[in-house]
Amino acid sequence: MRVLAIDTALAACAAAVLDTEHGIVASETVPMVRGHAESLIPLIARVMKLSDMTIGDLGRIAVTTGPGSFTGVRVGLAAARGFGVATGVPVVGVSTLSVYAAPYLAGNGKFPVVAAIDARHEHVFLQVFGPGGQTIISPRLARLSEAIRAASAAPAYLVGSAAQAIADEVAHNGAPPPAVDSRAAPDIVWVAQIGAVTPQAQSAPNPQYLRAPDAQPQNAAQLPRR
């Protein structure tokens, strides 16, 4: 199966094409905090050209659904759904937290994985995976202190954009964690690989925000109706 992976949920704009028989055919990742909407479609076009395929040649499209930036998540989902509607190619959603954790769960099942994304104001988007990939703490918006406690309970891999902040506290209180991966965005290769094996019926491409938007309607500034 050929899979197009798309990620704009965090601090990168990325796409890759995976052929499940031959591996990654083409990929590109551009670090960015803003500008995903303008960059994504040209980036996908470049990746598809490098892979010598069209969208219609794909068997599946995988897209990150968050948690992450509200705008970034919407950009990726809109593109993936648009391609899916236009071509009939199935679209599946992949959690950013699971993508961060995937290489550590696949490579060594010895330790749990604490996946934490910086949500600002001393909060993180948190999920904790046990050896083998089972969820110990389900995806949630949590205080940074909760993530530190989870990471301190036992030796654990720390992954995600908040991983280093957690690792510093864990090391201050005891032994350093066995591994820390604090990259600003997950690896697009793992988005493709997870997307290829995730059952379509269990992975609808719906946003996983985990919190209300920061921007709220300014009702106080509205003029009274006559």
The 8 nearest C-alpha neighbors of each residue, nearest first, counted from 0:
[[1, 19, 58, 18, 2, 57, 20, 195],
 [0, 2, 18, 57, 58, 17, 19, 59],
 [1, 3, 59, 17, 60, 16, 57, 58],
 [2, 4, 16, 60, 15, 61, 17, 59],
 [3, 5, 61, 191, 15, 14, 62, 60],
 [6, 4, 14, 62, 13, 61, 75, 63],
 [7, 5, 13, 63, 8, 62, 12, 75],
 [6, 8, 12, 71, 75, 9, 11, 72],
 [7, 9, 72, 71, 67, 68, 65, 6],
 [10, 8, 67, 184, 7, 11, 68, 71],
 [11, 9, 32, 31, 184, 183, 30, 8],
 [12, 10, 30, 31, 29, 9, 7, 184],
 [11, 13, 7, 29, 28, 35, 6, 30],
 [14, 12, 28, 6, 27, 5, 11, 29],
 [15, 13, 5, 4, 26, 27, 43, 6],
 [14, 16, 26, 4, 25, 3, 27, 46],
 [15, 17, 3, 25, 2, 24, 23, 4],
 [18, 16, 23, 2, 1, 22, 24, 19],
 [19, 17, 1, 22, 21, 20, 0, 23],
 [18, 20, 0, 22, 21, 17, 1, 195],
 [21, 19, 18, 22, 0, 17, 1, 23],
 [20, 22, 18, 19, 23, 24, 17, 1],
 [23, 21, 18, 17, 19, 20, 24, 16],
 [22, 24, 17, 25, 16, 18, 21, 15],
 [23, 25, 16, 50, 17, 22, 18, 26],
 [26, 24, 16, 50, 15, 46, 23, 49],
 [27, 25, 15, 14, 46, 16, 28, 24],
 [26, 28, 13, 14, 15, 29, 46, 25],
 [29, 27, 13, 12, 30, 11, 14, 26],
 [28, 30, 12, 11, 13, 31, 27, 10],
 [31, 29, 11, 10, 12, 28, 32, 184],
 [32, 30, 11, 10, 33, 29, 12, 34],
 [31, 33, 10, 11, 34, 30, 9, 35],
 [34, 32, 31, 35, 10, 71, 36, 11],
 [33, 35, 36, 37, 38, 32, 31, 39],
 [36, 34, 38, 37, 39, 33, 12, 7],
 [37, 35, 34, 38, 74, 39, 71, 40],
 [36, 38, 35, 34, 39, 40, 41, 33],
 [39, 37, 35, 36, 41, 40, 42, 34],
 [38, 40, 42, 41, 35, 36, 37, 43],
 [39, 41, 43, 42, 38, 44, 37, 78],
 [42, 40, 44, 43, 39, 38, 45, 37],
 [43, 41, 39, 45, 44, 40, 38, 46],
 [44, 42, 46, 40, 45, 41, 14, 47],
 [43, 45, 41, 47, 42, 46, 48, 40],
 [46, 44, 48, 42, 43, 47, 49, 41],
 [45, 47, 43, 49, 48, 44, 25, 26],
 [48, 46, 50, 44, 49, 45, 52, 43],
 [47, 49, 51, 45, 50, 46, 44, 52],
 [50, 48, 46, 51, 47, 25, 45, 24],
 [49, 51, 47, 48, 52, 25, 24, 46],
 [52, 50, 48, 49, 47, 53, 46, 24],
 [53, 51, 50, 47, 56, 48, 54, 49],
 [52, 54, 55, 56, 47, 51, 57, 48],
 [55, 53, 56, 57, 52, 86, 82, 47],
 [54, 56, 53, 57, 86, 88, 52, 58],
 [57, 55, 53, 54, 52, 58, 1, 88],
 [58, 56, 1, 55, 59, 54, 2, 88],
 [57, 59, 1, 0, 2, 88, 56, 89],
 [58, 60, 2, 89, 57, 88, 90, 61],
 [59, 61, 90, 3, 2, 4, 89, 91],
 [62, 60, 4, 91, 194, 92, 90, 3],
 [63, 61, 5, 92, 4, 6, 93, 64],
 [62, 64, 93, 6, 94, 92, 65, 95],
 [63, 65, 206, 94, 207, 92, 93, 72],
 [66, 64, 67, 207, 95, 94, 8, 63],
 [65, 67, 208, 207, 95, 209, 64, 124],
 [66, 68, 65, 8, 9, 69, 72, 208],
 [67, 69, 71, 70, 8, 9, 72, 66],
 [70, 68, 72, 71, 67, 73, 208, 212],
 [71, 69, 73, 68, 72, 74, 8, 35],
 [72, 70, 8, 7, 68, 74, 73, 69],
 [71, 73, 8, 69, 75, 74, 70, 64],
 [72, 74, 76, 70, 71, 75, 77, 69],
 [75, 73, 71, 77, 72, 76, 36, 70],
 [76, 74, 78, 7, 72, 77, 73, 79],
 [75, 77, 73, 79, 78, 74, 80, 72],
 [76, 78, 80, 74, 75, 79, 73, 81],
 [77, 79, 81, 75, 76, 80, 82, 74],
 [80, 78, 76, 82, 81, 77, 83, 75],
 [79, 81, 83, 77, 82, 78, 76, 84],
 [82, 80, 78, 84, 83, 79, 77, 85],
 [83, 81, 85, 79, 80, 84, 86, 78],
 [82, 84, 88, 80, 87, 81, 86, 85],
 [83, 85, 81, 87, 82, 86, 80, 88],
 [84, 86, 82, 83, 87, 81, 88, 80],
 [87, 85, 83, 88, 84, 55, 82, 54],
 [86, 88, 83, 84, 85, 89, 82, 55],
 [87, 89, 83, 86, 59, 58, 90, 57],
 [90, 88, 59, 83, 60, 87, 91, 58],
 [89, 91, 60, 61, 59, 83, 88, 204],
 [92, 90, 61, 204, 202, 203, 199, 60],
 [91, 93, 204, 62, 202, 203, 64, 63],
 [92, 94, 63, 64, 62, 194, 95, 190],
 [95, 93, 97, 96, 64, 65, 63, 98],
 [94, 96, 98, 65, 97, 63, 66, 99],
 [97, 95, 99, 94, 98, 114, 100, 126],
 [96, 98, 100, 94, 99, 95, 101, 93],
 [99, 97, 95, 101, 100, 96, 189, 190],
 [100, 98, 96, 185, 97, 101, 158, 159],
 [99, 101, 97, 98, 103, 102, 104, 114],
 [100, 102, 104, 98, 103, 99, 97, 105],
 [103, 101, 105, 104, 106, 100, 99, 189],
 [104, 102, 106, 105, 101, 100, 107, 112],
 [103, 105, 101, 108, 102, 106, 107, 132],
 [106, 104, 102, 103, 107, 101, 108, 131],
 [105, 107, 103, 104, 102, 108, 101, 109],
 [106, 108, 109, 104, 105, 103, 110, 130],
 [107, 109, 130, 104, 131, 110, 106, 105],
 [108, 110, 107, 130, 111, 104, 131, 155],
 [111, 109, 155, 108, 130, 154, 112, 156],
 [110, 112, 129, 155, 130, 128, 156, 113],
 [113, 111, 156, 128, 155, 127, 157, 114],
 [112, 114, 127, 157, 156, 126, 158, 115],
 [115, 113, 158, 126, 159, 96, 125, 127],
 [114, 116, 125, 159, 124, 161, 123, 162],
 [117, 115, 160, 124, 161, 159, 123, 118],
 [116, 118, 123, 161, 119, 160, 124, 115],
 [117, 119, 123, 122, 124, 116, 120, 121],
 [120, 118, 122, 121, 117, 123, 116, 143],
 [119, 121, 122, 118, 123, 142, 117, 143],
 [122, 120, 143, 119, 142, 123, 118, 144],
 [123, 121, 142, 143, 118, 119, 120, 141],
 [124, 122, 118, 117, 116, 141, 143, 125],
 [123, 125, 140, 116, 115, 139, 118, 141],
 [124, 126, 115, 139, 138, 123, 114, 140],
 [125, 127, 138, 114, 137, 136, 113, 128],
 [128, 126, 113, 136, 135, 112, 114, 134],
 [129, 127, 134, 112, 135, 132, 133, 111],
 [128, 130, 111, 133, 132, 135, 131, 134],
 [131, 129, 108, 111, 132, 110, 109, 128],
 [130, 132, 108, 133, 129, 104, 128, 105],
 [131, 133, 128, 129, 130, 104, 134, 108],
 [132, 134, 129, 128, 131, 135, 130, 127],
 [133, 135, 128, 136, 137, 127, 129, 132],
 [134, 136, 127, 128, 129, 137, 133, 126],
 [137, 135, 127, 126, 134, 138, 128, 125],
 [136, 138, 126, 134, 139, 135, 127, 125],
 [139, 137, 126, 125, 136, 124, 140, 209],
 [140, 138, 125, 124, 141, 209, 137, 126],
 [139, 141, 124, 123, 209, 125, 210, 122],
 [142, 140, 123, 122, 139, 124, 125, 143],
 [141, 143, 122, 144, 145, 121, 123, 146],
 [142, 144, 122, 146, 121, 145, 123, 147],
 [143, 145, 147, 142, 146, 148, 121, 141],
 [146, 144, 148, 142, 147, 143, 149, 141],
 [145, 147, 149, 143, 148, 144, 150, 142],
 [148, 146, 144, 150, 145, 149, 165, 151],
 [147, 149, 151, 145, 146, 150, 152, 144],
 [150, 148, 146, 152, 147, 151, 145, 113],
 [149, 151, 147, 148, 152, 155, 146, 113],
 [150, 152, 148, 149, 153, 169, 147, 154],
 [151, 153, 149, 150, 148, 154, 155, 147],
 [152, 154, 151, 155, 150, 149, 111, 110],
 [155, 153, 176, 110, 177, 151, 150, 152],
 [156, 154, 111, 110, 112, 176, 150, 153],
 [155, 157, 112, 178, 177, 113, 179, 111],
 [158, 156, 179, 113, 162, 112, 114, 155],
 [159, 157, 180, 114, 162, 181, 179, 99],
 [160, 158, 181, 115, 116, 162, 161, 114],
 [159, 161, 181, 116, 183, 162, 117, 182],
 [162, 160, 117, 116, 115, 159, 164, 163],
 [163, 161, 181, 158, 157, 159, 165, 164],
 [162, 164, 166, 165, 161, 181, 167, 179],
 [163, 165, 167, 166, 161, 162, 168, 160],
 [166, 164, 162, 163, 168, 167, 147, 169],
 [165, 167, 163, 169, 168, 164, 170, 162],
 [166, 168, 170, 164, 165, 169, 163, 171],
 [169, 167, 171, 165, 166, 170, 172, 164],
 [170, 168, 166, 172, 171, 167, 151, 173],
 [171, 169, 175, 173, 167, 174, 172, 168],
 [170, 172, 168, 169, 173, 167, 174, 175],
 [173, 171, 169, 170, 168, 174, 151, 175],
 [174, 172, 170, 171, 169, 175, 151, 168],
 [173, 175, 170, 176, 169, 172, 171, 154],
 [176, 174, 170, 169, 177, 173, 166, 171],
 [175, 177, 178, 154, 155, 156, 174, 166],
 [178, 176, 156, 155, 175, 154, 179, 157],
 [179, 177, 156, 176, 157, 180, 155, 158],
 [180, 178, 157, 158, 156, 181, 162, 163],
 [181, 179, 158, 182, 157, 159, 162, 178],
 [180, 182, 160, 159, 162, 158, 163, 179],
 [181, 183, 184, 160, 180, 159, 185, 158],
 [182, 184, 160, 10, 181, 159, 185, 9],
 [185, 183, 10, 9, 182, 11, 186, 160],
 [186, 184, 99, 98, 187, 95, 182, 183],
 [185, 187, 188, 189, 184, 190, 98, 99],
 [188, 186, 190, 189, 185, 13, 14, 191],
 [189, 187, 191, 186, 190, 192, 15, 23],
 [188, 190, 192, 191, 187, 186, 193, 98],
 [191, 189, 187, 193, 188, 192, 194, 4],
 [192, 190, 4, 194, 189, 188, 193, 195],
 [193, 191, 189, 195, 194, 190, 188, 196],
 [194, 192, 190, 195, 196, 191, 189, 197],
 [193, 195, 191, 61, 197, 192, 196, 190],
 [194, 196, 192, 193, 197, 191, 2, 59],
 [197, 195, 193, 194, 198, 192, 199, 191],
 [196, 198, 194, 195, 193, 199, 202, 201],
 [199, 197, 201, 200, 196, 202, 91, 195],
 [198, 200, 202, 201, 91, 197, 203, 90],
 [199, 201, 198, 202, 203, 91, 197, 204],
 [202, 200, 199, 198, 203, 197, 91, 92],
 [203, 201, 92, 199, 91, 200, 204, 198],
 [202, 204, 91, 92, 205, 201, 200, 199],
 [205, 203, 92, 91, 202, 64, 90, 206],
 [204, 206, 203, 64, 207, 92, 76, 202],
 [207, 205, 64, 208, 65, 204, 72, 73],
 [206, 208, 65, 66, 64, 209, 205, 94],
 [207, 209, 66, 210, 206, 65, 67, 69],
 [210, 208, 207, 140, 139, 66, 211, 124],
 [211, 209, 208, 212, 140, 139, 213, 207],
 [210, 212, 213, 209, 208, 214, 215, 69],
 [213, 211, 214, 210, 215, 69, 208, 209],
 [212, 214, 215, 211, 210, 69, 216, 68],
 [215, 213, 212, 216, 211, 217, 69, 70],
 [214, 216, 217, 213, 212, 218, 211, 219],
 [217, 215, 218, 214, 219, 220, 221, 213],
 [218, 216, 219, 220, 215, 221, 214, 222],
 [217, 219, 221, 220, 216, 215, 222, 223],
 [220, 218, 217, 221, 222, 216, 223, 215],
 [219, 221, 218, 217, 222, 216, 223, 215],
 [222, 220, 218, 219, 223, 217, 224, 216],
 [221, 223, 224, 220, 219, 218, 225, 217],
 [224, 222, 221, 225, 220, 219, 218, 217],
 [225, 223, 222, 221, 220, 218, 219, 217],
 [224, 223, 222, 221, 220, 218, 219, 217]]
